[in-house]
């Protein structure tokens, strides 16, 4: 049986290596195709793939095992749990792969996309840009089909021209921009606030009007400091919480 092939990872030496590896592998697992193998490579093969020690790899796998994403069997190997899906709350230490993992693992439907004038509330992020390409997506639980969040992304037109909407049904926008379009992402600024569901959100998420939701705004910058994408995601308040851990070094 051919082993599952995880995505590549550029390590950030300012963050714990085991954490970055676990986040990257989690994103690969949750974003895998239906026909992908459930068998993971060996610890040694994974360590070589990510460029880390076997001990670091072992710690990363332990994290995923505790979350129920993988199971490890003596002499047989390590396998992805067939029903593996993201659990909440999410722990976020600031890597791009953590953002990707946070947004992976759900069934995604592209509701539509097209050019539109820059919304007034986003004008500060796109100075001198007359219009953006907006993508609207609904995410649902992979098992129950229950809607969990819906997202709007405002992307620069020259980048949107190379995006295949079908990729957004498999991967988060962050991964598509970085790994498919080739944008060199330097940072993402996240804001999460409590809001009340408007009529559109209430209808899409199947919650009562004015019920609590979590409103996430993610502003993605390239290495030149240019904003390339602004994501606005509305999460069902009864399904999500966010935990941010700040470590002193």
N, C-alpha and C positions, 0 to 999 in steps of 0.2 A: 504494500500500500504506500503511495506517495505521501510524504508528510506535508502538513499544512505549511504554506510559505508566508511568513509574516512580512510586513512592510519594513523598509529601511528606517533608520533613525539617526539624526545628527545630535550627538550628546552635548548637553550644556553642563559644563563642569561646575557651575555654581549651584546645581540642584543634585539631590541624591540620585546616584546612578540607578539603583534598584527601582526607585519610583518612576523615573523616566522610562525605563525598560518595561515596567509593568503597564504603564499608561499606553505605550506604543503597541505592545502586544494585545492589550485589551481592545484598542481601536481596531486592530487587524481582526481579532476574533469576532467582535460585534458587527464589523462591516464586511464579513466574509460572504462570498457567493454561496447560494444553496448547495452547489455541487462540490464545494471545497472539502478536502479531507478533514476529518476530526482528529487525526493523529498529529501531535506536535513533534517537531524535531527533538533530538535528545538535548539534555542540558548543555553538553559540550558544543553541539552544533549551534544552539541558540546563543550561547556565550560568544562564539566566534562570529556569528551573524551581527550581533550588536557591539562587538568589540569590548566586552566586559569580562570579568572573571567568572568562573563557575559559581563561586560563593554569591556574587552579586545576582547572577541569574537565578540561583536557587531561592534567594529572598524575594525576587520579583514573582517567581512562580508560586511561592507560598502565599503571597498577597492575593493572586488570582484564584488560588485554590480555596482560600478562606471566603472569597466572595461567591463561590459556587460556579465560577466560569469554566474551571478545568477540574479534572480528577486525575490522580496519579496512582499508577498500579505497579507494584514491584514486578520486575522482569517483563512486563507488558509495555510499559511506556506511559506517556502523558497524553490525555485526550481532552478535547473540547466537549463540554456538556452540550448535548444536542439542543436543549432548551435554554441555553445560556442567554441571558439578557441583562441589561444594565440595571443595577439596583440603586436606590437613593437612600441617604444623601450622597452627594459626590464630594470627594476631598480634592482640593485643587491647590497645587503648589506653584503654578505659574508657567508650566511648559506648554508649547503649542500642541504637543501630542495629548496633553491633558484636556485641552479644549476639544480636540478631535474625538477623544474617547467619550467625553461628556455628551457629545451630540450624536454618537453612533448607536447602533443596535436597535433602532426602531424602524417600523415600516413607514416609508416616506412617500407621499403623493405630491407631485408638483401640480399645484392648482392653476398656475399660469405664470407667464413672464412676458415682459415687453418694456419698451422705452417709455419714460414718463418724465415730466419736469422734476427737478430736485425738490422734494418736499421741504416746506419752510423750516421744519424742525431739524432738518439735516443740512441746511445751507452752510452752516459753519464748518462742516466736514468736507464740503466740495466747493471751495471758492473758485469762481470763474468757470464752473462746469454747468452748462445749461440743463443737461438731462442725464439720468442714470438708467440702467436697466434693472427693473425690479423683478424679483423672483418670489413667489408665494408658495409655501409648502406646508402641508399638514402631516404631522407625525402621529402614529398610532402605536399602541402596544402590540408587539409582534404576536402575542398569544391571544389576547382577548379582542383585539381590534379596537379597543377603546381609545379615542383621541386623547393625547397627552399634552401636545403643544402645537402651536402653529407659528411659522416664521416668515418674516419679510426681509429680504436682502436687497440692498441698494448697491450696485456694482458699477464701476467705471465702464462705459460702453466699449472701449478698446479691449478690455479684458473679457467682457461678456461675449464678444464676437467669437471667442475660442472655447466657450463653455458649451458642452453638450448637456441639455436639460436632463437627459436620461442618467447622466452621472450623478445628478443630485438626488435621484431616487435610491442610490446606493451609498453615497458618501456625503458627509457634511460639506458645506461651502468652503470652510477653511481648508479641508484636505484637497478639494478640487482646485482651488486657487494655487495652493502650494505644490501639489504633486502632479497635477495635470496641466494647468496653465503655466506653471513655472514661476509664480510670483515668489520673490525672496522676502518672506514675512519677517519683520523685525520685532513687532510687538502687537498685542491685542489688549485694549483697555475695556474692562468689563464693568458694567453697572447693573445691579439688581435692585428693584424697588417693588413695593406692594402697590397694586392698583386694583380697580374694580372692573369686572368684565363688561365691555361695551357690547352692543347687539351683535356685531360681527364675531367677536371672540366667543361670546356665549353660544352662538349658533354652531361655530366650528368645533368648540371643545365640549359641547353638550353639557353646559353648566348653566345655572340660573343667571339671569341678567343681574349685574352688579355684585356677583359673588367675587371673593378674593382671588386674584391671580398674581403670579410672579412675572414681572416684566423685565426681561433681560435685554440690555443693549450692549453689543460687542462691536468695537471700532477697530478695524484691522489696518495696520500701517505696513508699507513696504520699507525696504532698507533706505530709501530716499526720504522717508518721513511723510510720504503721500498716503492719504486714506484711499484704500482700494475697495473696501467693503464695509458697510454698516449693517449689522444684523439686529433686527428687533424680534424677539421671541417671547411669546406669551405662553407661560406654563400654567397648567392647572394647579391651583394652590393646594389641593388635597393630594397631589401626587409627587410634589417635588419640594426639596429643601436644598440649600447650598451651604457648604461648610468651607471656609477658607482658612488654611493653616499657614502661618508665617513663622519661619524658623530663623533663629539667630545663629550667625556663623562667626 
